[in-house]
Amino acid sequence: MKQHKAIFNWSGGKDSALALYHILNDEKFDVTQLVTTVNSKFNRISMHGVRNELLTAQGKEIGLPIQRILLPETPSMEDYDAIMKRQLIEINKQKITHSIFGDIFLEDLRTYRETRLKEVGLQGYFPLWKRNTTELVNEFIDLGFKTMIVCCKAELLGSEFTGRVIDKELLKDLPKNVDPCGENGEFHTFVFDGPIFKNPIQFKIGEKTYKEYEISKDDNSKKESGFHFCDLIPV
């Protein structure tokens, strides 16, 4: 019998998929739903830019309901925290005890998540924590997962990387200063096939675009950061 009811924080990308694969094979957790933040203006997964219809398709093929948390286009940290807290309080009312993430090594991010969860009586769980990212991405590929780069930092990767499937050849092409799992935010992905899916997600590659966002620095100043995106169109 499963010991803990949990939500899974689903980004639609490869680290989420690998972490969910391990959790679904873990007798301790009963995952009740996938939780995803969605940009309410563009109706796309936050940061990744993947269309809501493809998120729906992922949930259908995984066989888990999706709880969408709607965010404004550019929420402040105060707005983000308030929205997330309201949602987590409602989740806690469902007798859910754990919130599961695909994070790997960002200590500040883990501390932030655990602090916010504690405020509403939830515990964080990180099945991929501190594992070697080269080993993780190779495990992901060897298990039969397929994922495509949909967004990348322009200062690190050119637009030609968007729309590429992550395989052993792509890993050879990544610059040495880019983590193979993109754990520092170098790139984001969309998973469309693998052992957690009943059927592959069907889509075609659409337009490639470049966008700049205002990013807050540690000293509270702002800087512009550019990203390449590749649109994926459901078929």
C-alpha positions in Angstrom: 0.0 0.0 0.0 1.3 3.5 -0.9 2.4 5.5 2.1 2.1 9.1 0.9 -0.3 11.0 -1.4 1.7 13.4 -3.6 1.5 15.9 -6.3 4.1 16.0 -9.0 5.4 19.3 -10.3 5.4 18.8 -14.1 7.2 21.1 -16.5 6.7 18.9 -19.5 10.4 18.5 -19.9 13.0 15.7 -19.5 14.0 16.0 -15.9 10.3 16.0 -14.9 9.7 12.9 -17.0 12.7 11.0 -15.6 11.8 11.9 -12.0 8.1 10.9 -12.6 9.3 7.6 -14.1 11.2 6.8 -10.9 8.3 8.0 -8.6 5.7 5.8 -10.5 8.0 2.8 -9.7 8.3 3.8 -6.1 5.9 2.1 -3.7 6.0 4.9 -1.2 4.1 7.5 -3.3 0.7 7.7 -4.8 0.8 10.5 -7.4 -2.6 12.1 -7.6 -2.0 14.8 -10.2 0.5 16.7 -12.3 0.8 20.4 -11.4 2.0 22.8 -14.0 2.3 26.6 -14.1 0.8 28.1 -17.3 1.2 31.6 -18.7 -2.4 32.9 -18.6 -1.8 35.5 -21.4 -0.3 33.1 -24.0 -1.9 29.8 -22.7 1.5 28.1 -22.7 3.7 26.3 -20.1 5.6 29.0 -18.2 9.2 29.5 -19.5 9.1 26.5 -21.8 6.5 28.1 -24.1 4.8 24.8 -25.0 1.2 25.1 -26.0 -1.5 24.1 -23.5 -2.9 21.5 -25.9 0.4 19.6 -25.9 0.4 19.7 -22.0 -3.1 18.2 -22.2 -1.9 15.5 -24.5 1.0 14.6 -22.1 -1.4 14.2 -19.2 -3.7 12.0 -21.3 -0.9 9.7 -22.4 0.6 9.5 -18.9 -2.8 8.8 -17.4 -2.7 11.5 -14.7 -4.9 14.7 -14.4 -3.2 18.0 -14.7 -3.8 20.9 -12.3 -2.9 24.1 -14.0 -1.8 27.1 -11.9 -2.4 30.2 -14.0 0.3 33.0 -13.8 0.3 36.5 -15.3 2.7 37.1 -18.2 5.5 38.5 -15.9 4.6 37.9 -12.3 6.7 39.5 -9.5 8.1 37.2 -6.9 5.4 38.5 -4.5 2.6 37.7 -7.0 4.1 34.3 -7.7 4.5 33.4 -4.0 0.9 34.5 -3.3 -0.6 32.5 -6.2 1.4 29.4 -5.4 0.5 29.6 -1.7 -3.2 29.8 -2.4 -3.0 26.7 -4.7 -0.9 24.7 -2.2 -3.3 25.4 0.6 -6.1 23.9 -1.5 -3.9 20.9 -2.4 -3.1 20.3 1.3 -6.9 20.1 1.9 -6.9 16.9 -0.3 -4.8 15.1 2.4 -1.8 15.3 0.1 1.5 15.3 2.1 4.3 15.6 -0.5 5.2 17.7 -3.5 7.7 16.1 -5.9 10.2 17.9 -8.1 12.7 17.0 -10.8 15.4 19.4 -9.5 19.0 18.1 -9.5 21.5 20.4 -7.8 20.4 24.0 -7.3 20.6 24.4 -3.5 18.9 27.8 -3.4 16.0 26.6 -5.4 15.5 23.5 -3.2 15.7 25.6 -0.1 13.1 28.1 -1.5 10.7 25.2 -2.4 11.0 23.5 1.0 10.5 26.8 2.8 7.3 27.6 0.9 6.0 24.0 1.3 6.6 24.0 5.0 4.4 27.1 5.3 1.4 25.1 4.1 2.2 21.8 5.7 3.7 19.9 2.7 7.0 18.2 2.3 9.3 18.3 -0.8 10.8 15.2 -2.4 13.5 15.3 -5.0 14.2 11.8 -6.6 17.0 13.0 -8.9 18.8 15.1 -6.2 22.6 15.3 -6.5 22.8 12.7 -9.3 25.4 13.3 -12.0 23.7 15.1 -14.8 25.7 13.3 -17.6 24.6 10.0 -16.1 21.0 11.3 -15.8 20.7 12.4 -19.4 22.2 9.2 -20.7 19.8 7.1 -18.5 16.9 9.2 -19.9 18.0 8.4 -23.5 18.7 4.7 -22.8 15.2 4.2 -21.2 13.7 5.2 -24.5 12.5 8.7 -23.7 12.4 11.3 -26.5 12.5 15.0 -25.9 13.1 18.1 -28.0 14.7 21.4 -27.1 12.0 24.1 -27.3 13.8 27.0 -25.6 17.4 28.0 -25.0 19.5 30.9 -23.7 20.8 32.9 -26.6 24.1 33.7 -24.9 24.9 30.0 -24.7 23.2 28.2 -27.5 22.2 29.3 -31.0 18.7 28.9 -32.5 19.8 25.8 -34.4 19.6 23.9 -31.1 15.9 24.5 -30.8 13.8 21.9 -32.5 16.5 19.2 -32.0 15.8 15.9 -30.3 18.2 15.2 -27.4 20.3 12.2 -28.4 23.9 11.1 -28.0 24.9 13.2 -31.0 23.4 16.4 -29.6 25.2 15.8 -26.3 28.5 15.9 -28.2 27.5 19.2 -29.7 26.7 21.0 -26.5 29.4 23.6 -25.4 31.4 22.6 -22.4 29.8 25.4 -20.3 26.3 24.0 -20.8 25.1 21.4 -18.3 23.9 18.3 -20.2 20.6 18.5 -18.3 20.3 22.3 -18.7 20.0 22.4 -14.9 21.2 26.0 -14.8 18.4 27.1 -17.2 20.5 26.8 -20.4 17.7 25.1 -22.2 14.2 23.6 -21.7 12.6 20.6 -23.4 9.3 19.0 -24.3 9.1 15.2 -23.8 6.9 13.4 -26.4 7.6 9.7 -26.0 9.0 7.2 -23.4 8.1 4.5 -20.9 5.6 6.7 -19.0 3.5 7.4 -22.1 0.8 5.1 -23.5 1.4 6.6 -27.0 3.8 9.2 -28.4 2.6 12.8 -28.5 1.9 14.0 -32.1 3.1 17.4 -33.2 5.0 19.3 -35.9 7.7 21.9 -35.6 6.5 25.5 -36.1 8.0 28.9 -36.1 11.3 29.8 -34.4 11.4 33.1 -32.5 13.7 35.2 -30.3 12.5 37.0 -27.2 14.1 39.1 -24.5 13.1 39.2 -20.9 14.1 41.5 -18.0 15.9 39.4 -15.4 16.5 40.4 -11.8 20.2 40.1 -10.7 21.4 39.4 -7.1 22.1 43.1 -6.5 18.4 43.8 -7.4 19.4 45.5 -10.7 17.8 44.3 -14.0 19.3 43.0 -17.2 17.9 41.8 -20.5 18.3 38.1 -21.3 17.6 36.7 -24.7 16.0 33.3 -25.5 15.4 31.3 -28.7 12.1 29.5 -28.9 10.7 26.8 -31.2 6.9 26.5 -31.4 5.4 23.0 -31.5 2.1 22.6 -33.1 -0.3 19.8 -32.2 -1.5 17.5 -35.1 
